[in-house]
Amino acid sequence: MMDFFGFGEELATTSAFVQKRAKILPEAFESLFALFAKKTAESQTYRGFQLLAVDGSDFLTAANPDDPESYFTGTDVQKPYNLLHLNALYDIVRHVYVDALLQKRRYADECGALITMTDKSKLKNVLLMANRGYESYNTLAHIQKKGWKFLFRIKNGIGGIVSGLNLPDTPCFDVHFNLRLTNRQTKEVRCCLKTKTLTSLFPILHVLFFFQNIQESMILWFFIPFHSVLFVSLFQRILLKLSSPI
């Protein structure tokens, strides 16, 4: 910076620079990023879809013990540090980031971050690809309500969506499901849950924290059609929703 201004007399002092920098609000950088993303929002698609990928990454910042939500004390061989988690939406055709959300690491919520970015996006005809950290019924419901398609790599076994699905015990498969979600657990809901093996269209029912501002007595249903696929060579499970093959 000093080289840029040529070491002139008008160059601000270190103290003045630090004071002015402190006046820049985080919202200024968010607005700058949004304006840049808008300027690069050209229509470049792959077979009619805008291909977006979402992923998260941690990065270190200078140690600040006054920020307990991101502060870590370190270990015997490591100094204290602060850690932030970045969730980013990336357009893999245009090679640009279209949105990003920073979170304090101790309270990082990748599913919540993706939902926030999805809900506020104005993009259409999107195929969203995501890794295991973003897998949740709530996330899929928001993506479907947005009118987007999705391709998620999901967890194997207990703890993921696949644990509640009746899947073939074969090396590879491509099975269609109509997932049925609800906002309550009543006798009616539990009765439906018992019949999940009796119909291939509605194999699972789960409580969904997607419904808001509704009467407590109301029972609402939400349907998510998708394919569950297992690749024999990669042993990877994916959830896929497309109106037609690409």
Backbone torsions as a table, in degrees:
resi	resn	phi	psi	omega
1	MET	NA	-39.3	178.4
2	MET	-67.1	-38.0	176.6
3	ASP	-62.2	-38.8	-178.0
4	PHE	-63.2	-41.1	-178.8
5	PHE	-90.2	3.8	173.0
6	GLY	66.9	26.3	177.6
7	PHE	54.4	33.8	-178.0
8	GLY	-74.5	166.4	-180.0
9	GLU	-66.5	-25.2	-178.8
10	GLU	-79.1	-3.4	-179.5
11	LEU	-63.3	131.1	-179.1
12	ALA	-67.1	148.6	176.9
13	THR	-73.4	164.3	178.9
14	THR	-59.2	-41.5	-179.6
15	SER	-63.1	-44.1	179.9
16	ALA	-65.2	-39.5	179.1
17	PHE	-62.0	-45.2	-179.1
18	VAL	-64.1	-40.1	179.6
19	GLN	-65.3	-42.6	178.9
20	LYS	-67.8	-38.3	179.9
21	ARG	-63.4	-35.7	-179.6
22	ALA	-65.7	-19.9	-179.6
23	LYS	-82.1	-11.1	179.9
24	ILE	-79.1	118.7	-178.0
25	LEU	-81.8	151.5	177.2
26	PRO	-57.0	-30.9	179.6
27	GLU	-61.2	-25.2	179.4
28	ALA	-65.8	-41.8	179.2
29	PHE	-70.5	-35.3	177.2
30	GLU	-64.0	-42.4	178.4
31	SER	-65.9	-40.5	178.6
32	LEU	-62.0	-42.4	178.3
33	PHE	-64.4	-43.3	-179.6
34	ALA	-62.8	-40.5	178.7
35	LEU	-65.5	-40.2	178.0
36	PHE	-64.2	-45.2	-179.9
37	ALA	-62.7	-37.1	179.5
38	LYS	-66.9	-38.7	-179.5
39	LYS	-66.5	-26.9	-177.7
40	THR	-99.7	10.6	-175.1
41	ALA	-79.4	58.8	175.4
42	GLU	-79.7	155.9	-178.6
43	SER	-86.0	92.6	175.4
44	GLN	-123.7	113.3	-173.6
45	THR	-125.3	166.9	173.9
46	TYR	-117.0	108.1	-178.0
47	ARG	51.9	42.0	175.1
48	GLY	90.5	-7.5	-178.9
49	PHE	-106.9	141.3	167.1
50	GLN	-88.4	115.8	-173.4
51	LEU	-88.4	114.5	178.2
52	LEU	-116.3	140.1	174.1
53	ALA	-121.2	139.3	178.5
54	VAL	-119.8	139.5	176.9
55	ASP	-155.2	164.0	-179.5
56	GLY	-124.6	153.9	-178.9
57	SER	-152.7	142.3	176.2
58	ASP	-91.9	147.8	170.9
59	PHE	-146.7	148.6	-175.7
60	LEU	-81.9	147.8	169.6
61	THR	-129.1	172.6	-179.8
62	ALA	-60.3	144.6	-177.6
63	ALA	-61.6	127.9	178.6
64	ASN	-141.6	91.8	-177.9
65	PRO	-64.6	-12.8	177.7
66	ASP	-78.6	-2.5	177.5
67	ASP	-116.7	78.8	-174.1
68	PRO	-64.2	-19.9	-178.9
69	GLU	-72.1	-16.6	178.5
70	SER	-129.2	1.0	-174.2
71	TYR	-87.8	136.1	175.6
72	PHE	-127.3	136.8	-174.0
73	THR	-76.4	-13.1	-179.3
74	GLY	81.5	-167.3	179.9
75	THR	-126.2	-170.7	-179.9
76	ASP	-62.2	-29.5	-176.7
77	VAL	-109.5	3.4	-177.7
78	GLN	-128.9	134.2	179.6
79	LYS	-73.7	158.8	175.9
80	PRO	-59.0	154.4	-177.9
81	TYR	-156.3	166.0	171.8
82	ASN	-114.0	146.3	-174.1
83	LEU	-131.2	128.3	175.8
84	LEU	-113.8	154.0	178.7
85	HIS	-117.3	124.4	-178.9
86	LEU	-103.6	125.0	170.7
87	ASN	-107.6	126.5	-174.4
88	ALA	-133.1	140.2	172.5
89	LEU	-100.9	124.8	-173.5
90	TYR	-124.1	130.4	175.9
91	ASP	-85.6	110.5	-173.0
92	ILE	-81.0	-7.9	174.8
93	VAL	-88.9	-45.0	-177.7
94	ARG	-90.7	-10.7	178.5
95	HIS	60.7	45.5	177.0
96	VAL	-137.9	153.2	173.2
97	TYR	-83.7	133.8	-179.2
98	VAL	-104.6	-17.8	176.1
99	ASP	-165.4	158.7	178.9
100	ALA	-156.1	151.0	179.7
101	LEU	-142.3	124.9	179.4
102	LEU	-95.3	140.7	177.4
103	GLN	-134.2	149.1	171.9
104	LYS	-69.2	135.4	-168.1
105	ARG	-61.7	-37.4	-177.3
106	ARG	-66.9	-20.1	-179.6
107	TYR	-122.9	28.2	-179.8
108	ALA	-66.1	137.6	-179.7
109	ASP	-140.6	94.8	-175.2
110	GLU	-65.5	-39.7	179.1
111	CYS	-63.5	-44.6	178.4
112	GLY	-62.3	-38.2	179.0
113	ALA	-65.1	-43.0	179.7
114	LEU	-65.5	-39.4	178.4
115	ILE	-61.5	-44.0	179.2
116	THR	-60.7	-46.3	-178.9
117	MET	-67.9	-36.1	178.7
118	THR	-66.2	-48.1	-175.3
119	ASP	-63.2	-36.0	-176.2
120	LYS	-89.1	-7.8	-178.8
121	SER	-71.4	147.1	176.2
122	LYS	-107.5	8.7	-178.8
123	LEU	-76.0	151.3	178.8
124	LYS	-128.1	165.1	179.1
125	ASN	52.1	54.4	-176.7
126	VAL	-105.3	137.2	165.7
127	LEU	-108.9	112.6	-175.1
128	LEU	-99.9	126.8	177.9
129	MET	-110.9	135.5	-175.2
130	ALA	-145.9	158.8	179.6
131	ASN	-96.5	-177.1	-171.9
132	ARG	-58.9	-32.2	-175.9
133	GLY	-64.3	-17.7	-176.8
134	TYR	-103.1	7.5	-177.5
135	GLU	-76.1	119.3	173.1
136	SER	-167.6	153.3	176.3
137	TYR	-60.8	-40.8	-178.1
138	ASN	-60.7	-43.6	179.2
139	THR	-61.9	-46.6	-179.5
140	LEU	-61.9	-38.5	-179.5
141	ALA	-64.5	-42.9	178.8
142	HIS	-65.2	-39.5	179.6
143	ILE	-64.9	-42.9	179.3
144	GLN	-65.2	-42.5	179.2
145	LYS	-61.4	-31.0	178.2
146	LYS	-71.4	-16.6	-177.9
147	GLY	89.5	9.6	-179.9
148	TRP	-86.6	164.6	169.6
149	LYS	-103.7	163.2	-176.8
150	PHE	-143.4	155.8	172.3
151	LEU	-141.4	109.1	-176.2
152	PHE	-115.4	133.0	165.4
153	ARG	-83.6	129.2	-171.1
154	ILE	-120.3	166.9	-178.1
155	LYS	-72.2	151.8	172.4
156	ASN	-93.2	144.2	171.7
157	GLY	76.3	-150.7	-173.4
158	ILE	-69.2	141.8	174.6
159	GLY	102.0	-7.2	-179.4
160	GLY	-122.2	177.8	179.6
161	ILE	-59.4	-36.7	-175.3
162	VAL	-63.1	-24.3	-177.7
163	SER	-66.7	-20.1	179.9
164	GLY	-100.9	6.1	-177.8
165	LEU	-104.4	145.5	174.5
166	ASN	-87.8	96.5	-174.4
167	LEU	-108.7	151.2	178.7
168	PRO	-65.3	146.6	176.2
169	ASP	-92.2	67.0	-177.8
170	THR	-132.6	160.1	-178.2
171	PRO	-61.6	-29.1	178.7
172	CYS	-151.1	153.1	179.9
173	PHE	-164.3	164.8	173.2
174	ASP	-141.8	101.0	-172.1
175	VAL	-117.1	134.5	177.9
176	HIS	-90.9	138.4	177.7
177	PHE	-130.6	152.1	166.9
178	ASN	-117.7	96.1	-176.4
179	LEU	-73.7	132.3	-177.5
180	ARG	-116.0	117.4	-175.3
181	LEU	-117.8	152.0	179.8
182	THR	-142.6	167.8	-175.8
183	ASN	-98.1	-4.3	-175.5
184	ARG	-138.9	162.3	173.5
185	GLN	-119.3	88.2	-179.9
186	THR	-108.4	-179.0	176.8
187	LYS	-61.2	-39.5	177.9
188	GLU	-61.5	-43.2	-179.7
189	VAL	-65.7	-45.6	-179.9
190	ARG	-63.9	-33.0	176.8
191	CYS	-65.3	-42.3	177.5
192	CYS	-64.0	-36.2	-179.0
193	LEU	-62.0	-36.1	-179.1
194	LYS	-67.7	-20.7	-175.8
195	THR	-99.5	15.2	-174.2
196	LYS	-63.8	-23.8	179.6
197	THR	-87.0	-2.8	-175.4
198	LEU	-94.5	-8.1	-178.7
199	THR	-143.5	139.1	-179.1
200	SER	-86.2	-14.7	-177.4
201	LEU	-82.0	-31.5	-176.9
202	PHE	-131.2	75.6	-172.0
203	PRO	-81.8	-12.2	-174.0
204	ILE	-149.8	148.5	175.7
205	LEU	-136.3	133.1	-173.7
206	HIS	-144.7	148.2	175.7
207	VAL	-67.2	134.0	-175.7
208	LEU	-125.3	123.0	178.8
209	PHE	-89.2	47.7	-179.7
210	PHE	-104.0	-25.2	-176.8
211	PHE	-82.9	131.2	-178.7
212	GLN	-133.9	155.0	175.4
213	ASN	55.8	46.8	177.5
214	ILE	-122.4	160.5	177.9
215	GLN	-68.9	143.4	-175.5
216	GLU	-61.2	-31.4	-176.4
217	SER	-80.6	-11.6	-176.1
218	MET	-78.9	140.6	172.9
219	ILE	-110.3	117.1	-179.6
220	LEU	-111.4	151.5	179.4
221	TRP	-122.7	146.4	178.7
222	PHE	-134.8	134.3	-174.9
223	PHE	-115.5	132.9	178.6
224	ILE	-128.6	104.3	174.9
225	PRO	-82.1	137.5	179.0
226	PHE	-161.5	171.0	173.1
227	HIS	-110.2	141.5	170.5
228	SER	-108.3	124.7	-172.1
229	VAL	-126.9	137.7	172.7
230	LEU	-120.3	124.8	178.2
231	PHE	-88.0	129.5	-175.9
232	VAL	-71.3	-35.1	-175.8
233	SER	-81.8	-30.2	-176.0
234	LEU	-102.8	-16.1	-176.7
235	PHE	52.6	44.6	177.2
236	GLN	-112.9	137.5	177.3
237	ARG	-101.7	137.6	177.8
238	ILE	-134.2	152.1	167.9
239	LEU	-106.8	134.9	-173.0
240	LEU	-137.5	132.9	172.1
241	LYS	-131.3	114.3	177.9
242	LEU	-140.4	145.7	176.2
243	SER	-77.0	-24.9	178.7
244	SER	-157.3	155.9	179.9
245	PRO	-62.4	148.6	174.2
246	ILE	-117.1	NA	NA
